[in-house]
Structure formats: structure tokens, C-alpha cells
């Protein structure tokens, strides 16, 4: 559970975050340089906000007005950095137990076994794999029994196979962890998989806040749509209360309900089109193939539009088989419920 109301001047902008999240699996999603890692550093006490307060799992960690600033070592936070910050001159065992008293070191065997590190306990970090390094970092954090876990792009250096397995291990660990875990990432898959709620950050400003699956389903803002993987986005103009023109695609979309005011763009996820053979009406695109990328488990079609900006259509196995039987469609259609309305 996180309550955050902070401001901090950075080089090119001021980071401002004001939120309250009641779950304890929280994601912070944003592009490079958006201010994500600074939020974690302020929670950990490594950096100090210029003003505001930080409350985590009911404990006030910082309050500029009340002159409260709990020391980092007293916040009981485990921090997993992007490069894991292992000491290169120490063995796996020594990295895990560094700074612990004898009581803490007595738990080392349990944690080496739990993280499948017993066989490499005497190895140095340059002699182990990326996945093993991630497990060493997690063992070093958890042996200290933190009340909060912070992950700062912790899996970005791993290849896809290892990343998937490490995230599965983290997910399993978190089932038994009662405190909060906060993940900073630019990976939408990581946030979706591990976090119940999320914050979307753009240039120091919070653009979205809420349930993770809800934001992915309806991102509401152009920035959030891009960060959650929407490949097709167009600026719009209103034609009437039920009709928008997608300027970059040169098509109009009709809606059964009155459109909200203040929209700037629309988005369509690449898998939300469906093919039509023969005549069609509704929200459609003429199928004018520009190019095709054949991938191992899906095909990407790039379709020319009247507005000049291509759209991407992602075709998975079942649809690939249908196209092989019937040939390329005449139109692509999209249901109005699948058109993202963005501010």
C-alpha cells in the first residue's frame, strides 16, 4: 500500500506524483528518463523529495512539513537494482551474507538451497549466468527479511527465456511475501504479469493510475496506449457527437453512444482487427497491403491508408490458416468497443 505526494526538481522537468494505491503489488511504467527510478530512490531514502510525504504500508517514511525523514537503513526496504550490484571480488555466499551477523549468516544454507545456488556458492559473479546473478540478488535481499521490495528494471538485462523464468520465480516468492513490492519498468509484460495496480509516468507527470488490467484494457491517454503496446494511433477531429475522423488514416469512425469531449486521438491494438471478404460497412479499412513480416508464431501485415500512416495488423495461428484458405481480405474491420478513445 503506497501513499505518495512528492515533488522533486530534476534536470529537465519537475517530478510530481500524487497517488494512493491500496494493493501491495504496484508497477510504475514509463519510458526512459520519465522519472520512474527517482520515485523508487525517494521511497528507499536514497534521494530526498523537495517537498511532500511518502507513506508505505502504513508507515510514514518522509514528510517535509513534519520534518520526518527515516534513514534508508531503518526503512527495512530490499532494493534490487538493474545490474544486481553484486560485489565482483566476493563469492556468491559472501555476496548473500555480507554485513550480516552470525544469526543472519546461519540462514545462508536455507537461502542458497531455496534459490538453487548451493552448487555455485564459492563462485564469483563473473563466473555465473545472468539468471543465477538475479537469484543471488534476490537471496541477498530476502535473507535480510525486508518489509518492502523495490525492483528497478531488475530483469531488463536478461534474455527473454531467463526473464520469463525469473519473473515466474519472483511471482512465486511474492505469494508468501506480506509487504509491498514495487516494480519500475518500461516492460509492459512485466508490469501486467506481476502488478495488481500501476502508475504511468511521462516526463515526471502521472498520466494514469489504477488497476493494471483496467489500464491495459482502456489506457485513456495516448502515452499510456503507447506504453501498453498499442501500435496504431491517430490524431482525430470531431465530425459530430457520434463520429470522429482519424486524420492519420483518412477514415471516419461512427459510435452508437455520444463521444466524450477532450479526446486527442484514437488507438487500435494490432490484434483487434478482423478480416472481411466481399462488401462491408461500419468501421473499416480498405485492405491495401504494403508489406508483410513473417514471424515464428504470427505474421505482421502493414496496410496503407488514405491518410498516409500505415496500420499494423497482427495475425496469429488460427487466422493465418484462414487467410491461407481464403486469400487476403478486401477490408479490415474493427468493433467500436475495440477503438481506444484517448486524451
Secondary structure, 3 states (H helix, E strand, C coil): CEEEEEEEECCCCEEEEEEEECCCEEEEEECCCCCHHHHHHHHHCCCCCCEEEEEECCEEEEECCCCEECCHHHCCEEEECCCCCCCCCCEHHHHHHCCCCHHHHCCHHHHHHHCCCHHHCCCEHHHCCHHHHHHHHHHHHHCCCCCEEEEECCCCCCCHHHHHHHHHHHHHHHCCCCCEEEEEECCHHHHHHHCCEEEEEECCEEEEEEEHHHHHHCCCCHHHHHHCCCCEEEEEEEEECCEEEECCCCEEEECCCCCCCCCCEEEECCCCCEEECCCCCCCEEECCEEEEEECCCEEEEEECCCCCCCEEEEEEHHHHHHHHHHCCCCEEECCHHHEEEEC
